[in-house]
Amino acid sequence: MDFFGIFECFVLLLLLMAGIWFTARMKWYPILHIGDIFRRTIGGSSAKSGQTGKSFSSFEAAATSLAGTMGTGNIVGVAAALAAGGPGSVLWMLLGALVGMAVKYGEIVLGILYRRKNRDGELRGGPMFYMSKGLKWDRIAMGFAVLCVLCALGTGNIAQVNAAAGAVSSASAFSFPPWAVGVGMALFCWLVSKGGMGRIGKVMSVIMPVISLGYLAGCFWVILCCRGRLLPVLMQIWKGAFSLRSAASGVLGLSIVRAMRFGLARGVFSHEAGLGSAPIAHGGADCQSPQEQGLWGMLEVFWDTVIGCTATSLVLLLAAPEGLAGAFEDTQWTSAAFSRWFGEAGAWFVSISLVVFAAAALVSWWFYGSQAVEYLAGPDGEKNRKWQKWYLWGYLAAAVVGSVIRMSAVWRASDLINCCMILPNLAALVLLADQIENPR
């Protein structure tokens, strides 16, 4: 294993241990009270929308945050984890998400506790604020903001657009060249971002429920059609997660280290617990309390990874298991699995889902990067306006370039940036843990 692989495993292991610790501090609330989380979020009154246009409602903040997580990670990331880590990576992805719910809860609570209003009266939150105001880590907070901008360009932009463009160009139902997909998604991002927080919140609160429910409905239909093979596949996942045999002995012989590494890594790429991105969206929420808003973060992780990524994994292993042997690329594997039951419409379904998911993520991550740029610019309004303009045009240009380049180096760089963001954010969460109150 190369140096980066060792570093990534170390960071992911720290994240897993921190997740277990935070979950235990909460008396296992995220795992034992899933129903209560649903009742107090989508079933409660905290989803009520604000009217000022300078903040999100609780639901709009959750939808914006979910837009940055659900999509490419659920479709391409899951396939990549299975191809590299074997079926056992599914279980590690699931375990990482279950304990990651407490981590995301903690970072959202701190993000709201230390948030402030900018010169225009808009709410701003995120790790930068609880690092600088809570721990006096001014330089680390600045470094985190720089990493956030880089992550927005890589993970939130180029990786998303490239996956969507690849899905469209490989589907026989479409004839759009990849660059056209990039231009279209850049135009969508520009139109939504020009409306500020008000437009972003409204657009995301409409797109995300519709596309996520539609995608999951397709997954559950395929699983239902393949239910006769479900038990053997579940056994395959269990055995693969804890296999200690050599990685050279075949798919089921992949080592526990590979299954853990790729399962946790692709899980973090999907749900982003510990990454520090969610507090930026939730920090702008006009919420009842930090604890109530933190519950929305738990719901995101559960919906995105425990339900979404698990459903995609089962579809791939049930409908097109030969993809593990390298018969398909990541996106093509998912398209092939759906095409087994929907015919040519399966490719349409995956391509459209991925394009909509990626477009939503593009807007969400533009927002994250924009807040980081604002933090870096400081109180100088003129500097902020100038930097925001350069950031926007650079972001849109990256979307077009990302639609036509090869992705291997971008994925690797994105994973490295993710790890570098996780380390200081986790340290801040642990040191400020006494300020994170459990849900009442």
HELIX and SHEET records of a PDB file:
HELIX    1   1 PHE A    3  ARG A   25  1                                  23    
HELIX    2   2 TYR A   29  LEU A   32  1                                   4    
HELIX    3   3 ILE A   34  ARG A   40  1                                   7    
HELIX    4   4 SER A   58  ALA A   67  1                                  10    
HELIX    5   5 THR A   72  THR A   72  1                                   1    
HELIX    6   6 GLY A   73  GLY A   77  3                                   5    
HELIX    7   7 VAL A   78  GLY A   85  1                                   8    
HELIX    8   8 GLY A   88  LEU A  113  1                                  26    
HELIX    9   9 PRO A  127  LEU A  135  1                                   9    
HELIX   10  10 ASP A  138  LEU A  153  1                                  16    
HELIX   11  11 GLY A  154  ILE A  158  3                                   5    
HELIX   12  12 ALA A  159  SER A  170  1                                  12    
HELIX   13  13 PRO A  178  SER A  193  1                                  16    
HELIX   14  14 GLY A  196  CYS A  225  1                                  30    
HELIX   15  15 ARG A  227  ARG A  229  5                                   3    
HELIX   16  16 LEU A  230  ALA A  241  1                                  12    
HELIX   17  17 ALA A  247  SER A  249  5                                   3    
HELIX   18  18 VAL A  251  GLY A  253  5                                   3    
HELIX   19  19 ILE A  256  HIS A  271  1                                  16    
HELIX   20  20 ALA A  278  HIS A  282  1                                   5    
HELIX   21  21 PRO A  290  VAL A  301  1                                  12    
HELIX   22  22 PHE A  302  CYS A  309  3                                   8    
HELIX   23  23 THR A  310  ALA A  319  1                                  10    
HELIX   24  24 PRO A  321  ALA A  325  5                                   5    
HELIX   25  25 ASP A  330  PHE A  342  1                                  13    
HELIX   26  26 GLU A  344  ALA A  377  1                                  34    
HELIX   27  27 GLY A  381  GLY A  402  1                                  22    
HELIX   28  28 SER A  408  LEU A  431  1                                  24    
HELIX   29  29 ALA A  433  GLN A  435  5                                   3    
SHEET    1   A 2 ARG A 116  LYS A 117  0                                        
SHEET    2   A 2 LEU A 123  ARG A 124 -1                                        
END                                                                             
